[in-house]
Amino acid sequence: MDEKASELAITTRGLVKKFAAKVAIDGLDLDVRRGEMFGLVGPDGAGKSTAIRLLCGLLKPEGGAARVLGYDLFRESAALKQHIGYLSQNFTLYGDLTIDENIEFFAELHSVGNWQARRDDLLAFTRLTPFRRRLAGALSGGMKKKLALACTLIHTPQLIFLDEPSTGVDPVSRGEFWSILSGILAQGVTILMTTPYLDEAERCHRVALLHRGRVMRSGTPAEIRAGLPGKLYRLDAPDLPVAYRALAVGRPVEQLVLYGDRLHFWSPAGAEAEARAAAAQLDAAGLGPARFQEISPSLEDVFIGLLGAEGVHDEQSKS
């Protein structure tokens, strides 16, 4: 194995997966470095969960090649599974078992010897020690996610796959979960996670924007944000929803996006005159005073712009 390959936890080339006539993964190329948090980002149906299930060896591809932790994914998947952990969207906990008993079950499932000390460490790490005797069925959504993560880590994997780990979790628990993930990274574990939330993707070392089973862009969040052509402007007006509806007539859907209290206007050509004309249009319609200022794009702005460039107007990522 050459030096560059040894630095990679995951590498795929031309990975393809079909379900009947539907192509779920279409020529997927990924390079995930050891010790980093890598995010697969995209809307529902983009192929994120399918990609993770392929990389865990749970699905067989129709084409392509992949190596995970140095193992050939398709010839050495049995050996690989000893070194990876997988937290699915619907991770199965046993509601009639306590926190302690759930972790014990997964320790025995993975043939972990002398697991008691490891369990105590994980309970402290996930801040579940005071609740260790509580039945899993009585836990909150956030606590269930932390318990699922502890079960995923009991056999000390080198690489963990997290499929939308914060979906359905309240904001406070979501923040605690991210703090725990930072601690896992500090231990040298590689994390590949999927998320539909582009604000979460900003926390990853590198990300791949996925659409219809293909990578549209990959790199650090800063690199991807810098790759949006043209310029992005924020428009301000007294009633933004009304302003949005007025400006949306006759404009491409990706050029104008309303994010609650923010209205973003994208000029692919980078023409300030376009933003000035939009503000003037609002003033002329009695919807002003309207102002505009150039801003830096978010990952969500880039993703929506890329979808528009491909002629896709029916999907938008979650904020």
C-alpha positions in Angstrom: 0.0 0.0 0.0 1.5 3.4 -0.9 1.8 6.2 1.5 -1.2 8.2 0.2 -3.5 5.1 0.3 -2.4 4.5 3.9 -3.7 7.9 4.9 -7.2 7.1 3.7 -9.8 5.4 5.8 -12.2 5.1 2.8 -11.6 5.2 -0.9 -14.2 4.4 -3.5 -14.1 4.6 -7.3 -17.1 4.4 -9.6 -19.4 2.8 -7.0 -22.8 1.9 -8.4 -25.9 0.6 -6.6 -29.3 0.0 -8.2 -32.7 -1.0 -6.8 -34.6 -2.6 -9.7 -34.6 0.2 -12.4 -33.6 3.0 -10.0 -30.0 4.0 -9.7 -29.4 5.0 -6.0 -25.6 5.4 -6.2 -24.2 6.5 -9.6 -20.4 6.3 -9.9 -19.6 7.4 -6.4 -16.0 8.6 -5.8 -14.9 9.3 -2.2 -11.7 9.8 -0.3 -12.0 9.9 3.5 -8.9 10.6 5.5 -8.1 8.8 8.7 -9.0 10.8 11.8 -11.3 13.2 10.1 -15.1 13.8 10.3 -16.4 13.6 6.8 -20.0 14.6 5.9 -22.2 13.2 3.2 -24.7 16.0 2.7 -27.9 16.1 0.6 -31.7 16.0 0.7 -33.8 12.9 1.3 -33.4 10.5 -1.6 -29.8 11.7 -2.5 -28.3 8.3 -1.7 -26.7 9.0 1.6 -28.0 6.0 3.5 -27.4 3.7 0.6 -23.8 4.9 0.4 -23.2 4.1 4.1 -24.8 0.7 3.9 -22.5 -0.1 0.9 -19.5 1.0 2.9 -20.5 -1.1 5.8 -20.8 -4.2 3.6 -24.5 -4.5 4.1 -25.3 -4.0 0.4 -23.6 -5.4 -2.7 -22.8 -2.9 -5.5 -23.4 -3.5 -9.2 -20.1 -1.9 -10.0 -17.0 0.0 -8.8 -14.4 -0.6 -6.2 -13.9 0.4 -2.6 -11.4 0.0 0.2 -12.2 0.6 3.9 -9.4 0.7 6.5 -7.2 -1.0 4.0 -9.6 -3.9 3.4 -11.2 -4.7 0.0 -14.8 -4.0 0.8 -16.2 -6.8 -1.3 -13.6 -9.6 -0.6 -12.8 -8.8 3.0 -16.0 -7.4 4.5 -16.2 -10.0 7.3 -12.7 -9.0 8.6 -13.6 -5.3 8.2 -16.7 -5.5 10.4 -14.6 -6.1 13.5 -13.1 -2.6 13.0 -16.2 -0.4 12.2 -19.3 0.8 14.0 -22.6 1.7 12.4 -25.3 3.8 13.9 -28.3 3.7 11.6 -31.3 6.0 11.6 -33.3 3.3 13.3 -30.7 1.8 15.6 -32.4 -1.0 17.6 -32.3 -0.6 21.4 -34.1 -2.9 23.7 -36.7 -0.9 25.6 -37.2 -3.5 28.3 -33.4 -3.6 29.1 -31.6 -0.9 31.1 -28.8 1.2 29.7 -26.3 -1.1 31.3 -27.9 -4.2 29.9 -28.1 -2.7 26.4 -24.4 -2.0 26.3 -23.7 -5.4 27.8 -25.7 -7.0 25.0 -23.8 -5.3 22.3 -20.5 -6.1 24.0 -21.3 -9.8 24.0 -22.6 -9.5 20.4 -19.2 -8.2 19.4 -17.3 -10.7 21.6 -15.7 -8.0 23.6 -13.8 -9.4 26.6 -13.7 -7.7 30.0 -16.1 -5.1 28.7 -17.2 -3.7 32.1 -14.5 -1.1 32.4 -15.1 -0.1 28.8 -18.8 0.3 29.5 -18.1 2.5 32.6 -15.9 4.7 30.4 -18.5 5.1 27.7 -21.2 5.9 30.3 -19.1 8.6 31.7 -18.1 9.8 28.2 -21.8 10.1 27.1 -22.9 11.4 30.5 -25.3 8.5 31.1 -23.8 7.1 34.3 -26.5 8.6 36.6 -29.1 6.8 34.4 -27.5 3.5 33.9 -30.3 1.5 35.7 -33.1 3.3 33.7 -34.9 1.2 31.0 -34.0 2.3 27.5 -37.7 2.6 26.6 -38.1 5.4 29.2 -35.3 7.5 27.8 -35.7 10.8 25.9 -34.8 11.0 22.2 -31.4 12.6 23.0 -30.5 10.0 25.6 -31.5 7.2 23.3 -29.1 8.6 20.7 -26.3 8.7 23.2 -27.0 5.2 24.4 -27.0 4.0 20.7 -23.6 5.7 20.2 -22.2 4.0 23.4 -23.4 0.6 22.0 -21.7 1.4 18.6 -18.4 2.2 20.4 -18.3 -0.7 22.8 -15.9 -2.7 20.6 -13.6 0.2 20.1 -14.0 0.7 16.3 -11.4 2.6 14.2 -14.2 4.0 12.0 -17.8 4.8 12.7 -20.7 5.4 10.3 -23.4 7.7 11.6 -26.6 8.0 9.5 -28.3 11.3 10.3 -27.5 10.9 14.0 -29.1 14.2 15.2 -32.4 13.8 13.3 -35.3 14.0 15.8 -33.1 15.3 18.6 -33.9 18.5 20.5 -31.4 21.4 20.1 -29.8 21.0 23.6 -29.2 17.2 23.1 -28.0 17.9 19.6 -25.3 20.2 21.0 -24.3 17.6 23.6 -24.1 15.0 20.9 -21.7 17.1 18.8 -19.6 17.6 21.9 -19.3 13.9 22.3 -18.4 13.5 18.6 -15.6 16.0 19.1 -14.3 13.8 21.9 -14.4 10.7 19.7 -12.4 12.5 17.0 -9.8 13.4 19.7 -9.3 9.7 20.2 -8.3 9.2 16.6 -11.5 7.6 15.4 -12.6 8.4 11.9 -16.2 9.5 11.4 -18.3 9.4 8.3 -21.7 10.8 8.8 -24.7 11.7 6.7 -26.9 14.7 7.4 -29.6 16.7 5.5 -28.7 19.7 7.7 -26.1 22.0 6.0 -25.4 23.9 9.2 -24.2 20.6 10.7 -22.0 20.0 7.7 -20.1 23.2 8.5 -18.7 21.3 11.5 -17.1 18.6 9.4 -13.5 18.7 8.3 -14.6 17.9 4.7 -17.9 17.3 3.0 -19.4 15.9 -0.2 -22.6 17.4 -1.6 -24.6 14.4 -2.9 -27.5 14.5 -5.4 -29.1 11.6 -7.1 -26.3 9.3 -6.0 -23.5 11.5 -7.4 -21.0 13.9 -5.7 -21.6 17.4 -7.0 -18.8 19.0 -5.0 -16.4 17.8 -2.3 -13.8 19.6 -0.1 -13.6 21.6 3.1 -16.7 23.7 3.8 -14.6 26.8 3.0 -13.5 25.4 -0.3 -17.0 24.5 -1.3 -18.4 27.9 -0.3 -15.6 29.6 -2.3 -16.7 27.6 -5.4 -20.0 29.3 -5.8 -19.7 31.5 -9.0 -20.9 35.1 -9.0 -21.9 37.0 -5.9 -24.5 36.6 -3.2 -26.5 39.5 -1.7 -28.8 39.8 1.3 -31.9 41.8 0.6 -33.7 43.6 3.5 -37.3 44.9 3.3 -40.1 45.4 5.9 -42.0 42.3 4.8 -39.7 39.6 3.5 -42.3 37.0 2.5 -44.2 39.5 0.5 -40.9 40.8 -1.0 -39.9 37.2 -1.9 -43.1 36.6 -3.7 -42.8 39.8 -5.7 -39.3 39.2 -6.8 -39.8 35.4 -7.5 -42.0 36.1 -10.5 -39.9 35.5 -13.6 -36.7 34.6 -11.8 -35.1 31.1 -11.5 -36.0 29.5 -8.2 -32.3 29.1 -7.1 -31.6 32.9 -7.5 -33.9 33.9 -4.6 -34.1 31.9 -1.4 -36.0 32.9 1.8 -34.5 31.7 5.1 -37.0 32.9 7.7 -35.6 36.3 8.5 -33.1 36.4 5.6 -33.7 36.9 1.9 -30.7 35.8 -0.3 -30.3 37.0 -3.9 -27.7 35.2 -6.0 -26.2 36.7 -9.2 -24.4 34.0 -11.1 -22.7 36.7 -13.2 -21.6 38.6 -10.1 -23.5 41.7 -11.2 -24.3 44.2 -8.4 -26.7 45.8 -10.9 -29.0 42.8 -10.5 -29.3 43.2 -6.8 -29.7 47.0 -7.2 -32.5 46.4 -9.7 -34.2 43.9 -7.3 -34.2 46.5 -4.5 -35.5 49.2 -6.9 -38.3 46.8 -7.9 -39.4 46.5 -4.3 -39.3 50.2 -3.7 -41.3 50.9 -6.9 -44.0 48.4 -5.7 -44.3 50.1 -2.4 -42.6 47.3 -0.5 -39.6 49.3 0.6 -37.4 50.7 1.8 -35.2 47.9 0.4 -31.5 47.6 0.9 -28.9 45.0 -0.3 -25.4 44.0 0.8 -22.9 41.4 -0.5 -22.5 38.5 1.9 -20.5 35.2 2.0 -22.4 32.2 0.9 -23.3 29.3 3.2 -23.2 25.6 2.1 -26.9 25.8 1.6 -26.6 28.7 -0.8 -24.0 26.7 -2.8 -26.1 23.5 -2.8 -29.2 25.3 -4.0 -27.2 27.1 -6.7 -25.7 23.9 -7.9 -29.1 22.2 -8.1 -30.3 25.2 -10.1 -27.4 24.9 -12.4 -28.4 21.3 -13.1 -31.9 22.3 -13.8 -33.3 20.9 -10.6 -36.0 23.0 -9.0 -38.0 20.6 -7.0 -35.6 19.8 -4.1 -34.1 22.0 -1.4 -32.0 21.1 1.5 -33.2 21.5 5.1 -31.9 24.4 7.1 
